[in-house]
């Protein structure tokens, strides 16, 4: 009797590695600029041992900034965000200091505005209101972090993966969560798919960079991987075209352990929707509330499906771009509280995405 492997032949070979490495190198100047700003924003190693957890209000502001950076990458207007000097960056890296000058606060708001202008849906405040309620009820973890773990479902390698890892750095260094898990594809399907090898290559690329900010981040990420603060978990499910409500039980159980999962990219977003033509103004949570935990979706629109787009937002986008659904010019930040207390599970898959538990 012959058995067919569930893993495709040559799955350990990435035929697109050369293109991915070229893409990362092409974004070098943007990555250097963002790395310096990241160290100036949250520091390198994060909060000292034994320090209290940050306020949820301060955490929300920082996470919003780096979520938009992860969403837009080189489309964010960095000219509004002056980089600190080398001395300032070094001081911030050592002390984890936060920029609190009034002029710096104003520049930060301008950067956020540059990323928000293209958002057609923005549930970020709702997300943090929900997280704030949990902090108020249960308190922090007692080790300088507000939550035990967050997850990020990655999409593409190159600059996008680099900014995803910067978002993970922000979460851990600022004390929002003790650890972050990068959920990536087990093997590449499309040219730019992010795999475990891409994560490790990105860490190595940063570590060996002549740019001091990149090298610092790469060295910290390597230490965090060894310490379990930055985890990499590939799975074949992320390679499949199936709707996410058909995720295997082990995947759902793993995601349920996170207090929040950030789902990146257009392809992953479409899987959240089952790639179905829902009316564009359908409430996001009414479709995606099956998710095993809190869900924050970051998506630049590149396909003619979507949720949570009001008639006003659609009209504004159409007036600016007749290909607004597919051009990538507009994006969404959308939230569902998901199944934080449990989820409707069958024999390895979700029975019915609409059969939510109370």
Order of alpha helices (4+ residues) and beta strands (2+ residues): alpha-alpha-alpha-alpha-alpha-beta-alpha-beta-alpha-beta-alpha-alpha-beta-alpha-beta-alpha-alpha-beta-alpha-beta
